[in-house]
Amino acid sequence: MADGDDFYSRDRPDEPELEEDRPRGGGPDGRPQGGHHLWIWWLVAAAVILILFFIFI
């Protein structure tokens, strides 16, 4: 039976590190720009207005 390092290193390439195919981090393309967040805030504002409208009627 092979001992320790020899057992695992037999089938490994010389440089076992692979390039990352899906880089981490954000960058300029990480988050959607503009409209998506604006619609969320409009929806929150409309919900708050409706809740306050029905509370104070």
PQR file of N, CA, C, O and H, with PARSE charges and radii, in Angstrom:
ATOM      1  N   MET A   1       0.847  -1.178   0.000 -0.4000 1.5000
ATOM      2  CA  MET A   1       0.000   0.000   0.000 -0.0000 2.0000
ATOM      3  C   MET A   1       0.898   1.249   0.000  0.5500 1.7000
ATOM      4  O   MET A   1       1.949   1.280   0.640 -0.5500 1.4000
ATOM      5  N   ALA A   2       0.455   2.258  -0.727 -0.4000 1.5000
ATOM      6  CA  ALA A   2       1.231   3.500  -0.810 -0.0000 2.0000
ATOM      7  C   ALA A   2       1.083   4.277   0.489  0.5500 1.7000
ATOM      8  O   ALA A   2       0.046   4.226   1.150 -0.5500 1.4000
ATOM      9  H   ALA A   2      -0.399   2.233  -1.247  0.4000 1.0000
ATOM     10  N   ASP A   3       2.126   4.986   0.835 -0.4000 1.5000
ATOM     11  CA  ASP A   3       2.059   5.734   2.085 -0.0000 2.0000
ATOM     12  C   ASP A   3       1.774   7.210   1.825  0.5500 1.7000
ATOM     13  O   ASP A   3       2.321   7.798   0.892 -0.5500 1.4000
ATOM     14  H   ASP A   3       2.968   5.028   0.298  0.4000 1.0000
ATOM     15  N   GLY A   4       0.927   7.797   2.643 -0.4000 1.5000
ATOM     16  CA  GLY A   4       0.609   9.214   2.726 -0.0000 2.0000
ATOM     17  C   GLY A   4       0.584  10.010   1.443  0.5500 1.7000
ATOM     18  O   GLY A   4      -0.339   9.875   0.640 -0.5500 1.4000
ATOM     19  H   GLY A   4       0.483   7.320   3.401  0.4000 1.0000
ATOM     20  N   ASP A   5       1.601  10.847   1.244 -0.4000 1.5000
ATOM     21  CA  ASP A   5       1.623  11.789   0.128 -0.0000 2.0000
ATOM     22  C   ASP A   5       1.666  11.099  -1.223  0.5500 1.7000
ATOM     23  O   ASP A   5       1.097  11.599  -2.194 -0.5500 1.4000
ATOM     24  H   ASP A   5       2.351  10.956   1.896  0.4000 1.0000
ATOM     25  N   ASP A   6       2.326   9.967  -1.296 -0.4000 1.5000
ATOM     26  CA  ASP A   6       2.438   9.272  -2.571 -0.0000 2.0000
ATOM     27  C   ASP A   6       1.074   8.799  -3.067  0.5500 1.7000
ATOM     28  O   ASP A   6       0.801   8.839  -4.267 -0.5500 1.4000
ATOM     29  H   ASP A   6       2.788   9.560  -0.507  0.4000 1.0000
ATOM     30  N   PHE A   7       0.230   8.356  -2.161 -0.4000 1.5000
ATOM     31  CA  PHE A   7      -1.086   7.853  -2.531 -0.0000 2.0000
ATOM     32  C   PHE A   7      -1.934   8.929  -3.211  0.5500 1.7000
ATOM     33  O   PHE A   7      -2.590   8.657  -4.217 -0.5500 1.4000
ATOM     34  H   PHE A   7       0.453   8.323  -1.186  0.4000 1.0000
ATOM     35  N   TYR A   8      -1.923  10.138  -2.671 -0.4000 1.5000
ATOM     36  CA  TYR A   8      -2.759  11.206  -3.208 -0.0000 2.0000
ATOM     37  C   TYR A   8      -2.099  11.956  -4.361  0.5500 1.7000
ATOM     38  O   TYR A   8      -2.802  12.575  -5.159 -0.5500 1.4000
ATOM     39  H   TYR A   8      -1.390  10.358  -1.854  0.4000 1.0000
ATOM     40  N   SER A   9      -0.810  11.923  -4.471 -0.4000 1.5000
ATOM     41  CA  SER A   9      -0.140  12.716  -5.499 -0.0000 2.0000
ATOM     42  C   SER A   9       0.070  11.959  -6.810  0.5500 1.7000
ATOM     43  O   SER A   9       0.551  12.555  -7.774 -0.5500 1.4000
ATOM     44  H   SER A   9      -0.239  11.420  -3.823  0.4000 1.0000
ATOM     45  N   ARG A  10      -0.263  10.707  -6.882 -0.4000 1.5000
ATOM     46  CA  ARG A  10      -0.037   9.932  -8.106 -0.0000 2.0000
ATOM     47  C   ARG A  10      -0.778  10.505  -9.306  0.5500 1.7000
ATOM     48  O   ARG A  10      -0.191  10.713 -10.368 -0.5500 1.4000
ATOM     49  H   ARG A  10      -0.654  10.223  -6.099  0.4000 1.0000
ATOM     50  N   ASP A  11      -2.059  10.755  -9.131 -0.4000 1.5000
ATOM     51  CA  ASP A  11      -2.908  11.152 -10.266 -0.0000 2.0000
ATOM     52  C   ASP A  11      -3.074  12.651 -10.403  0.5500 1.7000
ATOM     53  O   ASP A  11      -3.812  13.105 -11.278 -0.5500 1.4000
ATOM     54  H   ASP A  11      -2.535  10.586  -8.269  0.4000 1.0000
ATOM     55  N   ARG A  12      -2.422  13.420  -9.582 -0.4000 1.5000
ATOM     56  CA  ARG A  12      -2.601  14.873  -9.636 -0.0000 2.0000
ATOM     57  C   ARG A  12      -1.682  15.482 -10.680  0.5500 1.7000
ATOM     58  O   ARG A  12      -0.558  15.017 -10.870 -0.5500 1.4000
ATOM     59  H   ARG A  12      -1.822  13.052  -8.872  0.4000 1.0000
ATOM     60  N   PRO A  13      -2.160  16.536 -11.366 -0.5600 1.5000
ATOM     61  CA  PRO A  13      -1.283  17.232 -12.314  0.2800 2.0000
ATOM     62  C   PRO A  13      -0.191  17.999 -11.574  0.5500 1.7000
ATOM     63  O   PRO A  13      -0.238  18.149 -10.353 -0.5500 1.4000
ATOM     64  N   ASP A  14       0.788  18.480 -12.329 -0.4000 1.5000
ATOM     65  CA  ASP A  14       1.895  19.205 -11.709 -0.0000 2.0000
ATOM     66  C   ASP A  14       1.419  20.476 -11.017  0.5500 1.7000
ATOM     67  O   ASP A  14       1.900  20.824  -9.939 -0.5500 1.4000
ATOM     68  H   ASP A  14       0.827  18.358 -13.321  0.4000 1.0000
ATOM     69  N   GLU A  15       0.468  21.167 -11.646 -0.4000 1.5000
ATOM     70  CA  GLU A  15      -0.093  22.385 -11.057 -0.0000 2.0000
ATOM     71  C   GLU A  15      -1.594  22.166 -10.838  0.5500 1.7000
ATOM     72  O   GLU A  15      -2.389  22.436 -11.738 -0.5500 1.4000
ATOM     73  H   GLU A  15       0.077  20.884 -12.522  0.4000 1.0000
ATOM     74  N   PRO A  16      -1.986  21.686  -9.672 -0.5600 1.5000
ATOM     75  CA  PRO A  16      -3.388  21.319  -9.454  0.2800 2.0000
ATOM     76  C   PRO A  16      -4.338  22.494  -9.273  0.5500 1.7000
ATOM     77  O   PRO A  16      -5.551  22.297  -9.205 -0.5500 1.4000
ATOM     78  N   GLU A  17      -3.808  23.722  -9.193 -0.4000 1.5000
ATOM     79  CA  GLU A  17      -4.668  24.897  -9.018 -0.0000 2.0000
ATOM     80  C   GLU A  17      -5.398  25.199 -10.323  0.5500 1.7000
ATOM     81  O   GLU A  17      -4.775  25.237 -11.383 -0.5500 1.4000
ATOM     82  H   GLU A  17      -2.822  23.882  -9.248  0.4000 1.0000
ATOM     83  N   LEU A  18      -6.693  25.412 -10.259 -0.4000 1.5000
ATOM     84  CA  LEU A  18      -7.483  25.778 -11.433 -0.0000 2.0000
ATOM     85  C   LEU A  18      -7.831  27.258 -11.369  0.5500 1.7000
ATOM     86  O   LEU A  18      -7.984  27.826 -10.288 -0.5500 1.4000
ATOM     87  H   LEU A  18      -7.200  25.381  -9.397  0.4000 1.0000
ATOM     88  N   GLU A  19      -7.952  27.868 -12.529 -0.4000 1.5000
ATOM     89  CA  GLU A  19      -8.414  29.259 -12.551 -0.0000 2.0000
ATOM     90  C   GLU A  19      -9.868  29.297 -12.140  0.5500 1.7000
ATOM     91  O   GLU A  19     -10.638  28.377 -12.415 -0.5500 1.4000
ATOM     92  H   GLU A  19      -7.827  27.407 -13.407  0.4000 1.0000
ATOM     93  N   GLU A  20     -10.222  30.365 -11.485 -0.4000 1.5000
ATOM     94  CA  GLU A  20     -11.587  30.497 -11.018 -0.0000 2.0000
ATOM     95  C   GLU A  20     -12.486  30.840 -12.192  0.5500 1.7000
ATOM     96  O   GLU A  20     -12.277  31.849 -12.866 -0.5500 1.4000
ATOM     97  H   GLU A  20      -9.597  31.113 -11.261  0.4000 1.0000
ATOM     98  N   ASP A  21     -13.488  30.001 -12.439 -0.4000 1.5000
ATOM     99  CA  ASP A  21     -14.364  30.229 -13.586 -0.0000 2.0000
ATOM    100  C   ASP A  21     -15.495  31.199 -13.265  0.5500 1.7000
ATOM    101  O   ASP A  21     -16.137  31.725 -14.175 -0.5500 1.4000
ATOM    102  H   ASP A  21     -13.658  29.182 -11.891  0.4000 1.0000
ATOM    103  N   ARG A  22     -15.742  31.437 -11.999 -0.4000 1.5000
ATOM    104  CA  ARG A  22     -16.778  32.383 -11.591 -0.0000 2.0000
ATOM    105  C   ARG A  22     -16.186  33.268 -10.503  0.5500 1.7000
ATOM    106  O   ARG A  22     -16.296  32.952  -9.318 -0.5500 1.4000
ATOM    107  H   ARG A  22     -15.220  31.010 -11.260  0.4000 1.0000
ATOM    108  N   PRO A  23     -15.561  34.372 -10.893 -0.5600 1.5000
ATOM    109  CA  PRO A  23     -14.864  35.211  -9.916  0.2800 2.0000
ATOM    110  C   PRO A  23     -15.804  35.736  -8.841  0.5500 1.7000
ATOM    111  O   PRO A  23     -16.963  36.059  -9.101 -0.5500 1.4000
ATOM    112  N   ARG A  24     -15.279  35.810  -7.644 -0.4000 1.5000
ATOM    113  CA  ARG A  24     -16.050  36.364  -6.536 -0.0000 2.0000
ATOM    114  C   ARG A  24     -15.914  37.870  -6.509  0.5500 1.7000
ATOM    115  O   ARG A  24     -15.063  38.447  -7.186 -0.5500 1.4000
ATOM    116  H   ARG A  24     -14.338  35.547  -7.433  0.4000 1.0000
ATOM    117  N   GLY A  25     -16.754  38.490  -5.727 -0.4000 1.5000
ATOM    118  CA  GLY A  25     -16.709  39.940  -5.628 -0.0000 2.0000
ATOM    119  C   GLY A  25     -17.798  40.546  -6.477  0.5500 1.7000
ATOM    120  O   GLY A  25     -18.568  39.827  -7.115 -0.5500 1.4000
ATOM    121  H   GLY A  25     -17.445  38.021  -5.178  0.4000 1.0000
ATOM    122  N   GLY A  26     -17.868  41.832  -6.491 -0.4000 1.5000
ATOM    123  CA  GLY A  26     -18.947  42.477  -7.211 -0.0000 2.0000
ATOM    124  C   GLY A  26     -18.473  43.110  -8.476  0.5500 1.7000
ATOM    125  O   GLY A  26     -18.730  42.606  -9.569 -0.5500 1.4000
ATOM    126  H   GLY A  26     -17.242  42.415  -5.973  0.4000 1.0000
ATOM    127  N   GLY A  27     -17.798  44.188  -8.343 -0.4000 1.5000
ATOM    128  CA  GLY A  27     -17.387  44.914  -9.523 -0.0000 2.0000
ATOM    129  C   GLY A  27     -18.547  45.712 -10.080  0.5500 1.7000
ATOM    130  O   GLY A  27     -19.619  45.770  -9.477 -0.5500 1.4000
ATOM    131  H   GLY A  27     -17.589  44.598  -7.455  0.4000 1.0000
ATOM    132  N   PRO A  28     -18.335  46.317 -11.215 -0.5600 1.5000
ATOM    133  CA  PRO A  28     -19.390  47.166 -11.780  0.2800 2.0000
ATOM    134  C   PRO A  28     -20.616  46.388 -12.233  0.5500 1.7000
ATOM    135  O   PRO A  28     -21.706  46.956 -12.301 -0.5500 1.4000
ATOM    136  N   ASP A  29     -20.467  45.107 -12.545 -0.4000 1.5000
ATOM    137  CA  ASP A  29     -21.610  44.321 -13.013 -0.0000 2.0000
ATOM    138  C   ASP A  29     -22.244  43.508 -11.893  0.5500 1.7000
ATOM    139  O   ASP A  29     -23.121  42.684 -12.150 -0.5500 1.4000
ATOM    140  H   ASP A  29     -19.582  44.646 -12.490  0.4000 1.0000
ATOM    141  N   GLY A  30     -21.819  43.724 -10.669 -0.4000 1.5000
ATOM    142  CA  GLY A  30     -22.295  42.917  -9.559 -0.0000 2.0000
ATOM    143  C   GLY A  30     -23.730  43.182  -9.157  0.5500 1.7000
ATOM    144  O   GLY A  30     -24.442  42.245  -8.798 -0.5500 1.4000
ATOM    145  H   GLY A  30     -21.106  44.393 -10.460  0.4000 1.0000
ATOM    146  N   ARG A  31     -24.178  44.425  -9.204 -0.4000 1.5000
ATOM    147  CA  ARG A  31     -25.529  44.776  -8.788 -0.0000 2.0000
ATOM    148  C   ARG A  31     -26.272  45.438  -9.933  0.5500 1.7000
ATOM    149  O   ARG A  31     -25.675  46.147 -10.744 -0.5500 1.4000
ATOM    150  H   ARG A  31     -23.599  45.186  -9.495  0.4000 1.0000
ATOM    151  N   PRO A  32     -27.574  45.205  -9.998 -0.5600 1.5000
ATOM    152  CA  PRO A  32     -28.350  45.895 -11.029  0.2800 2.0000
ATOM    153  C   PRO A  32     -28.351  47.399 -10.779  0.5500 1.7000
ATOM    154  O   PRO A  32     -28.373  47.846  -9.632 -0.5500 1.4000
ATOM    155  N   GLN A  33     -28.327  48.152 -11.825 -0.4000 1.5000
ATOM    156  CA  GLN A  33     -28.265  49.606 -11.698 -0.0000 2.0000
ATOM    157  C   GLN A  33     -29.650  50.218 -11.870  0.5500 1.7000
ATOM    158  O   GLN A  33     -30.422  49.799 -12.731 -0.5500 1.4000
ATOM    159  H   GLN A  33     -28.309  47.789 -12.757  0.4000 1.0000
ATOM    160  N   GLY A  34     -29.948  51.192 -11.060 -0.4000 1.5000
ATOM    161  CA  GLY A  34     -31.093  52.064 -11.285 -0.0000 2.0000
ATOM    162  C   GLY A  34     -32.453  51.502 -10.978  0.5500 1.7000
ATOM    163  O   GLY A  34     -32.823  51.376  -9.811 -0.5500 1.4000
ATOM    164  H   GLY A  34     -29.320  51.533 -10.360  0.4000 1.0000
ATOM    165  N   GLY A  35     -33.209  51.160 -12.005 -0.4000 1.5000
ATOM    166  CA  GLY A  35     -34.636  50.941 -11.921 -0.0000 2.0000
ATOM    167  C   GLY A  35     -35.109  49.910 -10.929  0.5500 1.7000
ATOM    168  O   GLY A  35     -36.162  50.092 -10.317 -0.5500 1.4000
ATOM    169  H   GLY A  35     -32.908  51.263 -12.953  0.4000 1.0000
ATOM    170  N   HIS A  36     -34.381  48.850 -10.749 -0.4000 1.5000
ATOM    171  CA  HIS A  36     -34.845  47.771  -9.871 -0.0000 2.0000
ATOM    172  C   HIS A  36     -35.034  48.262  -8.440  0.5500 1.7000
ATOM    173  O   HIS A  36     -36.066  47.986  -7.827 -0.5500 1.4000
ATOM    174  H   HIS A  36     -33.525  48.703 -11.245  0.4000 1.0000
ATOM    175  N   HIS A  37     -34.071  48.975  -7.905 -0.4000 1.5000
ATOM    176  CA  HIS A  37     -34.180  49.457  -6.537 -0.0000 2.0000
ATOM    177  C   HIS A  37     -35.219  50.557  -6.415  0.5500 1.7000
ATOM    178  O   HIS A  37     -35.862  50.693  -5.374 -0.5500 1.4000
ATOM    179  H   HIS A  37     -33.233  49.199  -8.403  0.4000 1.0000
ATOM    180  N   LEU A  38     -35.387  51.332  -7.457 -0.4000 1.5000
ATOM    181  CA  LEU A  38     -36.377  52.404  -7.436 -0.0000 2.0000
ATOM    182  C   LEU A  38     -37.788  51.836  -7.308  0.5500 1.7000
ATOM    183  O   LEU A  38     -38.601  52.376  -6.558 -0.5500 1.4000
ATOM    184  H   LEU A  38     -34.864  51.221  -8.303  0.4000 1.0000
ATOM    185  N   TRP A  39     -38.090  50.761  -8.025 -0.4000 1.5000
ATOM    186  CA  TRP A  39     -39.411  50.148  -7.926 -0.0000 2.0000
ATOM    187  C   TRP A  39     -39.669  49.593  -6.535  0.5500 1.7000
ATOM    188  O   TRP A  39     -40.800  49.644  -6.052 -0.5500 1.4000
ATOM    189  H   TRP A  39     -37.430  50.322  -8.634  0.4000 1.0000
ATOM    190  N   ILE A  40     -38.659  49.072  -5.893 -0.4000 1.5000
ATOM    191  CA  ILE A  40     -38.837  48.549  -4.536 -0.0000 2.0000
ATOM    192  C   ILE A  40     -39.221  49.680  -3.590  0.5500 1.7000
ATOM    193  O   ILE A  40     -40.122  49.517  -2.768 -0.5500 1.4000
ATOM    194  H   ILE A  40     -37.740  49.030  -6.285  0.4000 1.0000
ATOM    195  N   TRP A  41     -38.545  50.831  -3.696 -0.4000 1.5000
ATOM    196  CA  TRP A  41     -38.864  51.953  -2.810 -0.0000 2.0000
ATOM    197  C   TRP A  41     -40.247  52.514  -3.101  0.5500 1.7000
ATOM    198  O   TRP A  41     -40.951  52.903  -2.169 -0.5500 1.4000
ATOM    199  H   TRP A  41     -37.813  50.964  -4.364  0.4000 1.0000
ATOM    200  N   TRP A  42     -40.660  52.566  -4.366 -0.4000 1.5000
ATOM    201  CA  TRP A  42     -42.012  53.019  -4.687 -0.0000 2.0000
ATOM    202  C   TRP A  42     -43.060  52.068  -4.106  0.5500 1.7000
ATOM    203  O   TRP A  42     -44.100  52.509  -3.617 -0.5500 1.4000
ATOM    204  H   TRP A  42     -40.088  52.250  -5.122  0.4000 1.0000
ATOM    205  N   LEU A  43     -42.786  50.783  -4.159 -0.4000 1.5000
ATOM    206  CA  LEU A  43     -43.712  49.795  -3.614 -0.0000 2.0000
ATOM    207  C   LEU A  43     -43.813  49.925  -2.092  0.5500 1.7000
ATOM    208  O   LEU A  43     -44.911  49.835  -1.541 -0.5500 1.4000
ATOM    209  H   LEU A  43     -41.941  50.424  -4.556  0.4000 1.0000
ATOM    210  N   VAL A  44     -42.707  50.132  -1.418 -0.4000 1.5000
ATOM    211  CA  VAL A  44     -42.712  50.320   0.039 -0.0000 2.0000
ATOM    212  C   VAL A  44     -43.465  51.589   0.406  0.5500 1.7000
ATOM    213  O   VAL A  44     -44.256  51.586   1.349 -0.5500 1.4000
ATOM    214  H   VAL A  44     -41.816  50.205  -1.865  0.4000 1.0000
ATOM    215  N   ALA A  45     -43.234  52.664  -0.322 -0.4000 1.5000
ATOM    216  CA  ALA A  45     -43.918  53.927  -0.039 -0.0000 2.0000
ATOM    217  C   ALA A  45     -45.427  53.783  -0.237  0.5500 1.7000
ATOM    218  O   ALA A  45     -46.208  54.286   0.571 -0.5500 1.4000
ATOM    219  H   ALA A  45     -42.592  52.666  -1.088  0.4000 1.0000
ATOM    220  N   ALA A  46     -45.839  53.101  -1.300 -0.4000 1.5000
ATOM    221  CA  ALA A  46     -47.271  52.901  -1.552 -0.0000 2.0000
ATOM    222  C   ALA A  46     -47.902  52.063  -0.446  0.5500 1.7000
ATOM    223  O   ALA A  46     -49.019  52.352  -0.018 -0.5500 1.4000
ATOM    224  H   ALA A  46     -45.204  52.692  -1.955  0.4000 1.0000
ATOM    225  N   ALA A  47     -47.211  51.038   0.018 -0.4000 1.5000
ATOM    226  CA  ALA A  47     -47.746  50.197   1.091 -0.0000 2.0000
ATOM    227  C   ALA A  47     -47.891  50.996   2.380  0.5500 1.7000
ATOM    228  O   ALA A  47     -48.895  50.861   3.079 -0.5500 1.4000
ATOM    229  H   ALA A  47     -46.303  50.803  -0.330  0.4000 1.0000
ATOM    230  N   VAL A  48     -46.904  51.825   2.703 -0.4000 1.5000
ATOM    231  CA  VAL A  48     -46.983  52.646   3.921 -0.0000 2.0000
ATOM    232  C   VAL A  48     -48.134  53.637   3.821  0.5500 1.7000
ATOM    233  O   VAL A  48     -48.867  53.832   4.790 -0.5500 1.4000
ATOM    234  H   VAL A  48     -46.088  51.935   2.135  0.4000 1.0000
ATOM    235  N   ILE A  49     -48.301  54.259   2.669 -0.4000 1.5000
ATOM    236  CA  ILE A  49     -49.398  55.220   2.488 -0.0000 2.0000
ATOM    237  C   ILE A  49     -50.746  54.529   2.639  0.5500 1.7000
ATOM    238  O   ILE A  49     -51.645  55.064   3.288 -0.5500 1.4000
ATOM    239  H   ILE A  49     -47.706  54.100   1.881  0.4000 1.0000
ATOM    240  N   LEU A  50     -50.896  53.346   2.049 -0.4000 1.5000
ATOM    241  CA  LEU A  50     -52.160  52.620   2.167 -0.0000 2.0000
ATOM    242  C   LEU A  50     -52.431  52.210   3.614  0.5500 1.7000
ATOM    243  O   LEU A  50     -53.565  52.319   4.080 -0.5500 1.4000
ATOM    244  H   LEU A  50     -50.165  52.912   1.522  0.4000 1.0000
ATOM    245  N   ILE A  51     -51.431  51.751   4.314 -0.4000 1.5000
ATOM    246  CA  ILE A  51     -51.620  51.351   5.710 -0.0000 2.0000
ATOM    247  C   ILE A  51     -52.025  52.555   6.553  0.5500 1.7000
ATOM    248  O   ILE A  51     -52.956  52.469   7.354 -0.5500 1.4000
ATOM    249  H   ILE A  51     -50.510  51.663   3.935  0.4000 1.0000
ATOM    250  N   LEU A  52     -51.329  53.674   6.375 -0.4000 1.5000
ATOM    251  CA  LEU A  52     -51.693  54.883   7.132 -0.0000 2.0000
ATOM    252  C   LEU A  52     -53.071  55.384   6.745  0.5500 1.7000
ATOM    253  O   LEU A  52     -53.804  55.872   7.605 -0.5500 1.4000
ATOM    254  H   LEU A  52     -50.572  53.744   5.725  0.4000 1.0000
ATOM    255  N   PHE A  53     -53.446  55.279   5.480 -0.4000 1.5000
ATOM    256  CA  PHE A  53     -54.770  55.702   5.017 -0.0000 2.0000
ATOM    257  C   PHE A  53     -55.871  54.904   5.715  0.5500 1.7000
ATOM    258  O   PHE A  53     -56.862  55.476   6.169 -0.5500 1.4000
ATOM    259  H   PHE A  53     -52.850  54.883   4.781  0.4000 1.0000
ATOM    260  N   PHE A  54     -55.696  53.580   5.800 -0.4000 1.5000
ATOM    261  CA  PHE A  54     -56.728  52.756   6.424 -0.0000 2.0000
ATOM    262  C   PHE A  54     -56.734  52.859   7.951  0.5500 1.7000
ATOM    263  O   PHE A  54     -57.763  52.608   8.577 -0.5500 1.4000
ATOM    264  H   PHE A  54     -54.891  53.115   5.430  0.4000 1.0000
ATOM    265  N   ILE A  55     -55.630  53.215   8.543 -0.4000 1.5000
ATOM    266  CA  ILE A  55     -55.592  53.401   9.996 -0.0000 2.0000
ATOM    267  C   ILE A  55     -56.323  54.677  10.417  0.5500 1.7000
ATOM    268  O   ILE A  55     -57.055  54.674  11.407 -0.5500 1.4000
ATOM    269  H   ILE A  55     -54.793  53.420   8.035  0.4000 1.0000
ATOM    270  N   PHE A  56     -56.130  55.759   9.676 -0.4000 1.5000
ATOM    271  CA  PHE A  56     -56.662  57.047  10.082 -0.0000 2.0000
ATOM    272  C   PHE A  56     -57.998  57.403   9.430  0.5500 1.7000
ATOM    273  O   PHE A  56     -58.416  58.557   9.517 -0.5500 1.4000
ATOM    274  H   PHE A  56     -55.536  55.762   8.872  0.4000 1.0000
ATOM    275  N   ILE A  57     -58.664  56.485   8.798 -0.4000 1.5000
ATOM    276  CA  ILE A  57     -60.003  56.797   8.253 -0.0000 2.0000
ATOM    277  C   ILE A  57     -61.068  56.483   9.274  0.5500 1.7000
ATOM    278  O   ILE A  57     -62.255  56.676   9.008 -0.5500 1.4000
ATOM    279  H   ILE A  57     -58.324  55.547   8.727  0.4000 1.0000
TER
END
